[in-house]
């Protein structure tokens, strides 16, 4: 659903993953099922809510130390550093994710 052409579907899917990523067991499952790349791609969206929900999902995934290597290897840090984010809450979430990755690394 994260790769759908329907922006609302992608937005709702990213939101759901963000909520699911608050649980350790779900964090591992999202990573194992290829969730990083679609979330990264959504950060390039021109939709502020879609960007925010994707950033929030990545923030949740970064909470699990076992995911840090995969997140870094997939290019999350670079994308977060170079991204052009629309909303201030998204920028804040990105900063928190980078800090979390630094602490876990």
ChimeraX commands (.cxc) that place a marker at each C-alpha (Angstrom):
marker #1 position 0.00,0.00,0.00 radius 0.5
marker #1 position 3.00,2.30,0.50 radius 0.5
marker #1 position 3.63,2.18,-3.25 radius 0.5
marker #1 position 0.04,2.79,-4.33 radius 0.5
marker #1 position -0.77,5.66,-6.70 radius 0.5
marker #1 position -3.42,6.79,-4.18 radius 0.5
marker #1 position -1.85,9.44,-1.91 radius 0.5
marker #1 position -4.46,8.98,0.81 radius 0.5
marker #1 position -3.87,5.23,0.90 radius 0.5
marker #1 position -0.12,5.78,1.19 radius 0.5
marker #1 position -0.67,8.36,3.93 radius 0.5
marker #1 position -2.93,6.05,5.94 radius 0.5
marker #1 position -0.56,3.10,5.44 radius 0.5
marker #1 position 2.44,5.10,6.65 radius 0.5
marker #1 position 0.38,6.25,9.63 radius 0.5
marker #1 position -0.56,2.66,10.48 radius 0.5
marker #1 position 3.07,1.55,10.23 radius 0.5
marker #1 position 4.07,4.40,12.52 radius 0.5
marker #1 position 1.64,3.13,15.13 radius 0.5
marker #1 position 2.73,-0.47,14.63 radius 0.5
marker #1 position 6.39,0.57,14.88 radius 0.5
marker #1 position 5.84,1.55,18.49 radius 0.5
marker #1 position 6.03,-2.17,19.40 radius 0.5
marker #1 position 9.39,-3.97,19.35 radius 0.5
marker #1 position 8.05,-7.11,17.67 radius 0.5
marker #1 position 6.41,-5.09,14.93 radius 0.5
marker #1 position 9.59,-3.07,14.36 radius 0.5
marker #1 position 11.50,-6.20,13.42 radius 0.5
marker #1 position 8.67,-7.43,11.21 radius 0.5
marker #1 position 8.40,-4.15,9.29 radius 0.5
marker #1 position 12.13,-4.25,8.57 radius 0.5
marker #1 position 12.12,-7.93,7.60 radius 0.5
marker #1 position 9.23,-7.37,5.20 radius 0.5
marker #1 position 10.98,-4.58,3.29 radius 0.5
marker #1 position 9.36,-1.55,4.91 radius 0.5
marker #1 position 12.38,0.75,4.91 radius 0.5
marker #1 position 12.69,1.55,1.20 radius 0.5
marker #1 position 9.03,2.46,0.59 radius 0.5
marker #1 position 9.06,4.70,3.67 radius 0.5
marker #1 position 12.25,6.38,2.46 radius 0.5
marker #1 position 10.71,6.99,-0.95 radius 0.5
marker #1 position 7.68,8.63,0.65 radius 0.5
marker #1 position 9.92,11.21,2.32 radius 0.5
marker #1 position 10.32,12.76,-1.14 radius 0.5
marker #1 position 6.57,13.34,-1.39 radius 0.5
marker #1 position 5.15,16.84,-1.83 radius 0.5
marker #1 position 2.45,15.88,0.69 radius 0.5
marker #1 position 3.31,17.15,4.17 radius 0.5
marker #1 position 1.17,14.57,6.01 radius 0.5
marker #1 position 2.68,11.75,3.96 radius 0.5
marker #1 position 6.20,12.97,4.73 radius 0.5
marker #1 position 5.36,13.23,8.41 radius 0.5
marker #1 position 3.80,9.78,8.69 radius 0.5
marker #1 position 6.80,8.25,6.93 radius 0.5
marker #1 position 9.25,10.07,9.19 radius 0.5
marker #1 position 7.27,8.99,12.25 radius 0.5
marker #1 position 7.39,5.36,11.09 radius 0.5
marker #1 position 11.16,5.54,10.63 radius 0.5
marker #1 position 11.47,7.08,14.09 radius 0.5
marker #1 position 9.68,4.06,15.54 radius 0.5
marker #1 position 11.83,1.62,13.60 radius 0.5
marker #1 position 14.99,3.33,14.87 radius 0.5
marker #1 position 14.02,2.45,18.44 radius 0.5
marker #1 position 15.08,-1.16,17.92 radius 0.5
marker #1 position 18.87,-1.57,18.10 radius 0.5
marker #1 position 18.65,-4.57,15.77 radius 0.5
marker #1 position 17.25,-2.29,13.05 radius 0.5
marker #1 position 19.92,0.42,13.18 radius 0.5
marker #1 position 22.36,-1.29,10.81 radius 0.5
marker #1 position 19.60,-1.90,8.24 radius 0.5
marker #1 position 18.38,1.68,8.52 radius 0.5
marker #1 position 21.86,3.10,8.04 radius 0.5
marker #1 position 22.73,0.69,5.21 radius 0.5
marker #1 position 19.52,1.56,3.37 radius 0.5
marker #1 position 20.38,5.27,3.37 radius 0.5
marker #1 position 18.03,6.57,6.05 radius 0.5
marker #1 position 20.61,8.90,7.61 radius 0.5
marker #1 position 21.54,10.49,4.30 radius 0.5
marker #1 position 17.89,10.90,3.29 radius 0.5
marker #1 position 16.99,12.48,6.62 radius 0.5
marker #1 position 19.94,14.86,6.45 radius 0.5
marker #1 position 19.29,15.92,2.86 radius 0.5
marker #1 position 15.50,15.85,2.77 radius 0.5
marker #1 position 13.32,18.90,2.23 radius 0.5
marker #1 position 10.56,18.58,4.77 radius 0.5
marker #1 position 7.43,20.72,4.62 radius 0.5
marker #1 position 6.15,20.79,8.20 radius 0.5
marker #1 position 8.06,21.77,11.33 radius 0.5
marker #1 position 6.79,18.71,13.25 radius 0.5
marker #1 position 8.29,16.55,10.51 radius 0.5
marker #1 position 11.61,18.37,10.83 radius 0.5
marker #1 position 11.47,17.80,14.59 radius 0.5
marker #1 position 10.71,14.10,14.07 radius 0.5
marker #1 position 13.63,13.80,11.64 radius 0.5
marker #1 position 15.96,15.41,14.19 radius 0.5
marker #1 position 14.77,12.99,16.89 radius 0.5
marker #1 position 15.26,10.03,14.56 radius 0.5
marker #1 position 18.82,11.09,13.74 radius 0.5
marker #1 position 19.55,11.51,17.45 radius 0.5
marker #1 position 18.04,8.11,18.22 radius 0.5
marker #1 position 20.13,6.45,15.50 radius 0.5
marker #1 position 23.26,8.13,16.83 radius 0.5
marker #1 position 22.54,6.94,20.37 radius 0.5
marker #1 position 21.77,3.37,19.27 radius 0.5
marker #1 position 24.81,3.16,16.99 radius 0.5
marker link #1:1,2 radius 0.2
marker link #1:2,3 radius 0.2
marker link #1:3,4 radius 0.2
marker link #1:4,5 radius 0.2
marker link #1:5,6 radius 0.2
marker link #1:6,7 radius 0.2
marker link #1:7,8 radius 0.2
marker link #1:8,9 radius 0.2
marker link #1:9,10 radius 0.2
marker link #1:10,11 radius 0.2
marker link #1:11,12 radius 0.2
marker link #1:12,13 radius 0.2
marker link #1:13,14 radius 0.2
marker link #1:14,15 radius 0.2
marker link #1:15,16 radius 0.2
marker link #1:16,17 radius 0.2
marker link #1:17,18 radius 0.2
marker link #1:18,19 radius 0.2
marker link #1:19,20 radius 0.2
marker link #1:20,21 radius 0.2
marker link #1:21,22 radius 0.2
marker link #1:22,23 radius 0.2
marker link #1:23,24 radius 0.2
marker link #1:24,25 radius 0.2
marker link #1:25,26 radius 0.2
marker link #1:26,27 radius 0.2
marker link #1:27,28 radius 0.2
marker link #1:28,29 radius 0.2
marker link #1:29,30 radius 0.2
marker link #1:30,31 radius 0.2
marker link #1:31,32 radius 0.2
marker link #1:32,33 radius 0.2
marker link #1:33,34 radius 0.2
marker link #1:34,35 radius 0.2
marker link #1:35,36 radius 0.2
marker link #1:36,37 radius 0.2
marker link #1:37,38 radius 0.2
marker link #1:38,39 radius 0.2
marker link #1:39,40 radius 0.2
marker link #1:40,41 radius 0.2
marker link #1:41,42 radius 0.2
marker link #1:42,43 radius 0.2
marker link #1:43,44 radius 0.2
marker link #1:44,45 radius 0.2
marker link #1:45,46 radius 0.2
marker link #1:46,47 radius 0.2
marker link #1:47,48 radius 0.2
marker link #1:48,49 radius 0.2
marker link #1:49,50 radius 0.2
marker link #1:50,51 radius 0.2
marker link #1:51,52 radius 0.2
marker link #1:52,53 radius 0.2
marker link #1:53,54 radius 0.2
marker link #1:54,55 radius 0.2
marker link #1:55,56 radius 0.2
marker link #1:56,57 radius 0.2
marker link #1:57,58 radius 0.2
marker link #1:58,59 radius 0.2
marker link #1:59,60 radius 0.2
marker link #1:60,61 radius 0.2
marker link #1:61,62 radius 0.2
marker link #1:62,63 radius 0.2
marker link #1:63,64 radius 0.2
marker link #1:64,65 radius 0.2
marker link #1:65,66 radius 0.2
marker link #1:66,67 radius 0.2
marker link #1:67,68 radius 0.2
marker link #1:68,69 radius 0.2
marker link #1:69,70 radius 0.2
marker link #1:70,71 radius 0.2
marker link #1:71,72 radius 0.2
marker link #1:72,73 radius 0.2
marker link #1:73,74 radius 0.2
marker link #1:74,75 radius 0.2
marker link #1:75,76 radius 0.2
marker link #1:76,77 radius 0.2
marker link #1:77,78 radius 0.2
marker link #1:78,79 radius 0.2
marker link #1:79,80 radius 0.2
marker link #1:80,81 radius 0.2
marker link #1:81,82 radius 0.2
marker link #1:82,83 radius 0.2
marker link #1:83,84 radius 0.2
marker link #1:84,85 radius 0.2
marker link #1:85,86 radius 0.2
marker link #1:86,87 radius 0.2
marker link #1:87,88 radius 0.2
marker link #1:88,89 radius 0.2
marker link #1:89,90 radius 0.2
marker link #1:90,91 radius 0.2
marker link #1:91,92 radius 0.2
marker link #1:92,93 radius 0.2
marker link #1:93,94 radius 0.2
marker link #1:94,95 radius 0.2
marker link #1:95,96 radius 0.2
marker link #1:96,97 radius 0.2
marker link #1:97,98 radius 0.2
marker link #1:98,99 radius 0.2
marker link #1:99,100 radius 0.2
marker link #1:100,101 radius 0.2
marker link #1:101,102 radius 0.2
marker link #1:102,103 radius 0.2
marker link #1:103,104 radius 0.2
marker link #1:104,105 radius 0.2
view
